[in-house]
Amino acid sequence: MSANYISTYMLSSALRYSITNNQSSLSKATKEATTGRFADVGLELGTSTGRDVALRANLSFIDEVVDTNELVSGRLNVTQNRITQLGSTAQEFLKNLIAARDADSGARMILPSASANLQDLIGALNVSYNGAYLFAGINTQNAPITNYAAGSTSKSAVDADFLSTFGFPQSSASVGSITPAQMQSFLNTSFDAEFASPAWNTNWSSATDQVLSSRISATEVVDTSVSANQPGFRKLSEAYTMLSDLGNTNLSKATFQVVVDKAISLVSGAINDLAVLGGGVGAIQQRVSSATDKLKIQHDVLNEQIVAMEKVDPTEASVRVNTLQNQIDTALALTARLQKISLINYL
């Protein structure tokens, strides 16, 4: 015959263990009822966990690419806007050039817009987006184009070329003695060279010819920026500079017409170059948009597969939460009553 001992300590210990265990289960059930997925996916799925992990890795990759594409789209939109703006300004300037060519005060007529357009061009090419300069190639931390002002490398080079060729600066009254042939020679040699490599890259631009490339899908990597070294930008820089800083107001009419004819050729070429460049950017924008749409469809398919593997019945989870909470409340109440039981009460 054996004796069984029952004590308030044993009962309290059992209740504490029950409360601790149920609180752990309650935490798990609450999480599942709230999120709609297993609290411990690996434990529940067992051997299928590997497939679930692979699906989530693919989903994460798609999310990253979609986020990157949104940034790329923003960059391309700003880039396209600037190219369009510069093309429109160039077209308007070309009309003014043609009108100014044979006008008696043509040089004075065209000077303000040439100066303003040059500064606008530099500003457009130095635009930044999300902390990166859009037209800098891969050198995105530095503004690509030097400001054209007294003391700058670009203006100093033009001043030096003019002085070396003619023997006097652009501000000299002697500018009026420059013949059409002399000006034509200067424009086609020393001045042209300032806007070609290596002078352009030394005096005007810190941009790289290599541009940014971005992965826009699992299989596509495309160029997603434009360099300030593009020919269209150089041609506009040359045209605006020659009409704003070669002392044109003091030139003879025949010599001024040489400058205008050269500028008309440059601006016309630049307009065509910018149209082609804008078309290329537009094609990339379309590819990015199409790739993003496909990625979002893939995202939805993967997400459905993941949800199907990980989901729990929310109703069943809610029932478990209520049941466990009731069990915990009951155990706590019993524990409180046991703590009040004492032999002293029966002596």
N, C-alpha and C positions, 0 to 999 in steps of 0.2 A: 504494500500500500504506500502510495506517495502523496506528498502534500503539495498543493499548488499555492503559491503566494501571489497575491494581488496587492499592489501598493499604488498610492497616488503618484509616486515617482515614475513607476513603470508606465502608468496610463499617460502622464504628462509627456514623457519622452516619446511615446508612440504618437501622440497628437502633434508634438513639435516636428517629428519626422514627416508626418502626413502634411502638415502646413508647408514645410519647406519644399517637399516634392510637388505639391499642388501649385505653389507659387511659381515654380520653374515651368510647370506645364501651362499655367495661366499666361505667363509671359510669352511662351511659344504660340499659344492659341490666339492671344490678342494680336500678335504680330501677323499671323496668318489671316485673321479676320480683317485686319486693317489693310494689308498689302495685297491680299488675294493670291499669294504664292507661298510655297513651303518656307517655313522659317529656316530649315536646314535642308537645302536642295540636295546636297551630296548624300546625306543620310537617306532621304526619301527616294531618290532616283537610283541609287546604287550603281550598277554597271552602265546605266544610261547617262551618267554624269558627264562623261567625256564628250558626248554629242552635244549636251547642253552647253558645256564650256566652249566648244567650237562655234556653236551658233551665236553665243554672246560675243565671242571675239570678232566674228564677222560683222555683227551688229555694231560693235564699237568702232570698227574700221570704217563702216559706212557713215556713221555719225561724224567721225573726224573729217572724212572727205567732203561731206555735205557742208560742214562748218567752214572748211577751207574754200569750198566753191562760193559760199556766200561772200567771203572776204575778197576772193578773186573777182567776183561779179561787181562788187563795189569799186574795186580798182579799175576794172575795165570800163565801167560806166563813166567814171571821172575822166579817164583817158580819152574815151570817145568824145565826151563833151568838149574837152580842150581842143582836140583835133578839128572837130566841127567848127568851133568858135574861131580858130586860127584860119581855117579855110574860108569862112564867111568874111572875116576881116580882110583877107588877102584879095578876095573877089571885089570887094568894095574899093580897096586901095588901087587895084588894077584899073578900075573905071576912072578914078581920080588921076592916075598917072597918064592915061591916054588923053584926058582933057587938059592936063597941065603941060603936055609936051610942047605944044605950039603957042601956049599963052605967053604974053610978055612977062608976066610975073609968076610964071609956072613954078620956079624954084621956091618962092615964098609961099605959094599956095600949098605945095606938097610937104614942106618942111614940118609943120606941126603934126600932121598925121603920121609921117614917117617916124618921127621921134617917139610919138605915143605908141605906135605899133611895135616898135623895137622893144620898148619897156614891157608892153603887154605880152609879147612873145616870150621874153625872158621870164616874166612872172608865170605864164602858163606852163612853161617847161620846168619851172622850179616848184610846181604844185606837189603837195604831199598828201598822203592818205594813210590814216592809221599809223602815223609816225614814220612812213617810208616815202622817199621821193619817187614819184611814178616814172619819170623819164630818165632816171639815173642808171639804167641797166641793172647790174648787180651791186653797184655801189650806192645802195639805197639810203645810206646814212648821211650823204652829202648832197647839197643842192648842186645839180649838174651844170648849170650855166652861170658864168661870172657876170655880175652886173656891169653894164657898159656905162662907165662914168670916169671922170678924171682920176688918173692914178691906177685904174684897173688894168689888168694884163691885156685885155682885149683892146681897149681904147689906146693904150700905150703902144701896142703893136701897129695899129692903124696909123697913129700919128707918126711913128718912126718910118713906116713905109712911105707915107706921103712926103715927109721931109727929105728922105733919102732920094726919092724920085725927082721931086721938083725943086728942092733946095729952099723951100719956105713952108711954113705951117698952113693949115686950112684957113686960119683966121687972117692971113695976110692979104693985102689988097692985090698982090701980085698974082693971086689965083686967076684973075681976069685974063692973064697972059697965056694960060694953058690952052693949047690948041686941041681941036677934036682928036687928032691923031695921037697926041701925047696922052690924052685922057684914055683913049681906047687902049693904048698899049699898057698903061698903068692898071686899068681894070682887068685886063686879060692876063696879067702876069702877077705882079706883087699883091694886088688886092684880092684876086681870085685865090691865091695861095693861102691867104689868111683863113679861108673858110674850107680848106682841104686839110687832110692829115699831112704832116704832123702838127702844123700850126694850130689848127682848130682844137686839137686835143690838149695842146699846151696853153693856149691863150684864152680859149672860150669855154671848153667843156671838160668836165671831170667824169662824164658818163662813160660807161663801157659799152662796146658794141654788143657784147653778150647781154641778153635780157633774162629776166626771171622766167623760170618754167615751173609749172605746178601739175601735180597729179590730180586729174579731175574725175577719174574713175579707176577701177582696178586695172584697166588696160590702156588708159590714155594719159599721156603727159604732153602738155602743150605750152608754147610760149605765152606768157600772160602779162607782158609789159612791153613798152616801146622805148627805144633809146632816143635821147635828144640828139644823137649823132646822125639821125636819119637825113637823107639828102634834102627833103622838103623843108626841114627846119633850118638847115644851113643856107639854103637859097633865100629864104625869107630874111634871115639874119643879114645876109650880104646885101640884099636889096634895100632893106630899111636903113642899114648903116650908110650905104653910099648916098642915099637921098637925105640923110640927116647930118652927116659929118664930113663931107668933102668940100665944104665951102661953096656949095652950089649957088647960093644967092649972089656970089661975085663972079660966077662963070659967065662966059659969053653964051648967047643963046644956042649957037651951034654946038658948043662943047657940052652944055647942059643937056641937049637932045641926045648926045652920045650916052650920057649917064642914064637918061630915061629909057632909051632903047634897050640898054643892058638890063635895067631893072625890070622892064616889061617882060623880057625873056625869062628872067629869074623867077618873077612872081607867077607867070603863066606855068612854068615848069613845077613850081612849088604847089600850085593848086592841084595839078594833076597828081603829083606825088602824095599829097595829103588825102586825096580822094581814094587812091589805091590803099594807102595806109589805114584809113578809116574803114574801108571795106574788109581789110584783113582783120582788124579788131572786131568788127561786127560778126565775122564768121566764127571767131573764137568765142565771142559772147554766146552765139547760138549753140556751139558745141558744149559750153559749160552748162547752159540752161538745159539742154537735152540730157546731158550726163546726170545732172542733179535730179531731174524728173525720174529717170530710170533707177537711180539710187534710192529714191524715196519709195518707189514701188517695191524694190528688193527689201528695204527696211521693213515695210509693212508685212511682207511674206515671212521674213525671219522672225519678226516679233510675234506673229500669230503662232508659229511653231514653238517658240520659247514659252509663250503663255500656256499653250496646250500641255506642255511637259511639266510646268511648274505650278499651275493653278490649283487652288483648293476650293472646295465647296464653301462659299461664304456663310451659307445658312448653317451648315454643320459646324463650322468654326465658331460661329456666334453661340450656338447651343453649348459647345464645349466651354466657352468663356463663362457663360452663365452658370453651368453646372459646377465648374471648378471654383468659381467665386462663392457659390452657396456652400460648397464643401469647406472652403477655407473659413468662411464666416462661422459655420457650425463648429469647426474644430477650435477656433479662437474662443467661442462662447463656452465650450466644454472645458477648455484649459483654464479659463477664468474661474469657472465654478470649482474645478478640482483644487485650484490654488487656495480656495477658501475653506476646504475640508481640513479639519485638524482634530486629533484625538482629544485635545483639551476640551473640545465642545461636548465630549461624552464622558468626562470624568465627573 
